[in-house]
């Protein structure tokens, strides 16, 4: 093999190595961009301190009050997280029911609230004298009128 053939072979090997390195770096950048988009997509767009919402029926009667120390909204799936939520549910001719927890989650359409962590349900005494306190770690509440 003469020196000219060796130069051609080394040039071809060098070009192939360069193309391989370029393709791998492009693939790595693409994966990093996709991972970054995935993690950025579930970032909150706003926070509300001392969150307060009231649900009313069509006759103007109060159905519930939902309050929390903080509400965090996520635009990618339109859900929200709650810190220290307190739900008060109202029913005709019954004492209000108070529900407390450490954290909560509101569904995208606003009709479902999931409370987690040291959930306490306190039912006020009604005309029959019944009431009491119930505790659990998780409670799913379907609201009569969605949060909007």
N, C-alpha and C positions, 0 to 999 in steps of 0.2 A: 504494500500500500504506500503510495507516494504522499508527499506533504499536502498536495492539493486535495486529495480524497479525505485526508484526515481533517482538514479545515472545514470541508463541506459537512462531514459527519458531526463534528463538534458544533458547527453552526446550527444544524438541524436539531441536535439534542438540546442546545441552548434555547432555541425558539420554542420547542415543545415544553421544556421546563417553564419558560416564561408564560406560555399560554395556560399551562396547568395551574401555576400559582395565581394568575389573574382570575381564572374561573373559580378557584376555591375561595379567593378573597371576596369575589362578587357574591357567591352563595352564602358566605358567612355574614356579610353585610345585610343581605336580604332577610336571613333568619333573625338577626338582631333587630331590624326594623319591624318585623312582624311581632316579635316578642314585646317590643316597646309599645307598639300599637295596642296589643292585647292588654298590657298592664295599664296603659293610659286610658283605655276605653271605659274602665270602671272607676274612674276618678270622679269625686263629687263636683257638681257645678255650683252648689250653694249650701250654706248652713243657715239655720234659723235658731237663735238662742231664745229660750222661753217660748217655745212653739205652743200654739193654742188653736184648736179647730172645734167648731160646733156643727153637729149634724142635725138638721131639722127635717121633719116630714112635710108633705105638701100642704098641710093645714097650719104650718108654722109652729108645731109642737117640737120641743127639744127631744131628740132621740139619744144623743150622746155628746160628751165633751171629751176631747183627746188633747192632753197637754203633755209636754216633755221639756226637760231641761235644754235639750238640743235635738234638732232634726237635721239630718244630712241627706240631701237628695242626689241620686245618681241618674244622669241623663240617658245612659246607654240602655237601661231597662226600665226607667221611670219608677224605680222603687226608692224607698227612703228608710233610713235607720233612725231609731230613737234612743236617746239616753234618758234613763229614769222616767219612762212614760207613766201616766196616770189616766185611766179611762173611767169615765162616769157614764153608766148606762141608765136611761130613764124608761120606765114602763108605767102606763096609767094605773093609778091607785096602788102603787107599790113604792116602797122606799127605794131611792137610787142605789145602784150597785157600784162600788168603787173597786177598781182593779189597779194594782201597783206592780211594777217589775223593774229589774235592772236595765234591760234592753228591750227593744222592739223593732219590728220590721213592718212596713206598709207596702202592700202589693201595688202593682202598676195602676190598676183601675181604682184603687182606694177603698175597696169594699172588704178587704181582709187585713187584719192586724195580728201578727204573731208576737206574743210577749214571752220573753225567756229570762231565766235567772231570778230565783226567789220570788215567784209570782204569788201575790196575795189577793184573794177575792173576798171582799167584805160586803156582805148583804145586810142592809139595814132591816130592822124589824118592821114587818108589815102588820096589817090588821089582825092576822092570825097569831102574831107574836113570834113567827119564825124569822130567823136571820142567822148570822154566824160568819165565821171566817174559814176559808179553804185555802190551802197552799199547794203549790206544784212548781215544777221547774219550767214547764212550757204550757202555754195556753193559746189556742187559736180562736180569734173572735171574728165573726162575720157581721159587719155593720149593716144596719138596715138602709142607711143612706150613705153612699160612698163619700170619702174625703175628696174634695176637688180642689 
